[in-house]
Amino acid sequence: MNMKRTFGFILTVLGIIGLIYTGLQVIQRSGNTTNLLVIGIIALLFFFSGIGLIKNTKDAE
């Protein structure tokens, strides 16, 4: 398995977890707004970086 794809998968999963955490905190109205904003932005960066790595990495034969 390709290392870039594995790393992309890990980044994608971390991004999804961060987005779910941020969403739950917003719904429960707990947590500082600044902290939630930073966590949400980092989660989005992880998510889209992971998706980009998975899409743009070619399979080596």
C-alpha positions as a Markdown table, in Angstrom:
| # | Residue | x | y | z |
|---|---|---|---|---|
| 1 | Met | 0.0 | 0.0 | 0.0 |
| 2 | Asn | 1.2 | 3.5 | -0.8 |
| 3 | Met | 2.5 | 5.6 | 2.1 |
| 4 | Lys | 0.9 | 8.8 | 0.7 |
| 5 | Arg | -2.5 | 7.1 | 0.5 |
| 6 | Thr | -2.2 | 5.8 | 4.0 |
| 7 | Phe | -1.2 | 9.2 | 5.3 |
| 8 | Gly | -4.1 | 10.8 | 3.3 |
| 9 | Phe | -6.5 | 8.3 | 4.9 |
| 10 | Ile | -5.2 | 9.2 | 8.4 |
| 11 | Leu | -5.6 | 12.9 | 7.7 |
| 12 | Thr | -9.1 | 12.4 | 6.4 |
| 13 | Val | -10.2 | 10.4 | 9.5 |
| 14 | Leu | -8.6 | 13.0 | 11.8 |
| 15 | Gly | -10.5 | 15.7 | 9.9 |
| 16 | Ile | -13.8 | 13.9 | 10.2 |
| 17 | Ile | -13.3 | 13.4 | 13.9 |
| 18 | Gly | -12.5 | 17.1 | 14.4 |
| 19 | Leu | -15.5 | 18.1 | 12.4 |
| 20 | Ile | -17.8 | 15.8 | 14.4 |
| 21 | Tyr | -16.3 | 17.1 | 17.7 |
| 22 | Thr | -16.8 | 20.7 | 16.6 |
| 23 | Gly | -20.3 | 20.1 | 15.5 |
| 24 | Leu | -21.3 | 18.4 | 18.7 |
| 25 | Gln | -19.8 | 21.3 | 20.8 |
| 26 | Val | -21.7 | 23.8 | 18.7 |
| 27 | Ile | -25.0 | 21.9 | 19.1 |
| 28 | Gln | -24.5 | 21.5 | 22.9 |
| 29 | Arg | -23.5 | 25.2 | 23.1 |
| 30 | Ser | -20.5 | 24.4 | 25.2 |
| 31 | Gly | -16.9 | 25.5 | 24.5 |
| 32 | Asn | -15.3 | 28.8 | 23.7 |
| 33 | Thr | -16.1 | 30.2 | 20.3 |
| 34 | Thr | -12.5 | 30.9 | 19.4 |
| 35 | Asn | -11.4 | 27.3 | 20.3 |
| 36 | Leu | -14.2 | 25.8 | 18.3 |
| 37 | Leu | -13.3 | 28.0 | 15.3 |
| 38 | Val | -9.7 | 27.0 | 15.4 |
| 39 | Ile | -10.5 | 23.3 | 15.8 |
| 40 | Gly | -13.0 | 23.5 | 13.0 |
| 41 | Ile | -10.5 | 25.2 | 10.6 |
| 42 | Ile | -7.8 | 22.7 | 11.4 |
| 43 | Ala | -10.2 | 19.8 | 10.9 |
| 44 | Leu | -11.2 | 21.2 | 7.5 |
| 45 | Leu | -7.5 | 21.5 | 6.5 |
| 46 | Phe | -6.8 | 17.9 | 7.6 |
| 47 | Phe | -9.9 | 16.6 | 5.8 |
| 48 | Phe | -9.3 | 18.4 | 2.5 |
| 49 | Ser | -5.5 | 17.6 | 2.6 |
| 50 | Gly | -6.3 | 14.0 | 3.1 |
| 51 | Ile | -8.8 | 13.8 | 0.3 |
| 52 | Gly | -6.3 | 15.6 | -2.0 |
| 53 | Leu | -3.6 | 13.1 | -1.2 |
| 54 | Ile | -5.8 | 10.2 | -1.8 |
| 55 | Lys | -7.2 | 11.6 | -5.1 |
| 56 | Asn | -3.8 | 12.8 | -6.5 |
| 57 | Thr | -1.6 | 9.8 | -5.6 |
| 58 | Lys | -1.2 | 7.3 | -8.5 |
| 59 | Asp | -0.9 | 3.6 | -7.8 |
| 60 | Ala | 2.6 | 2.3 | -8.3 |
| 61 | Glu | 2.9 | -1.0 | -10.2 |
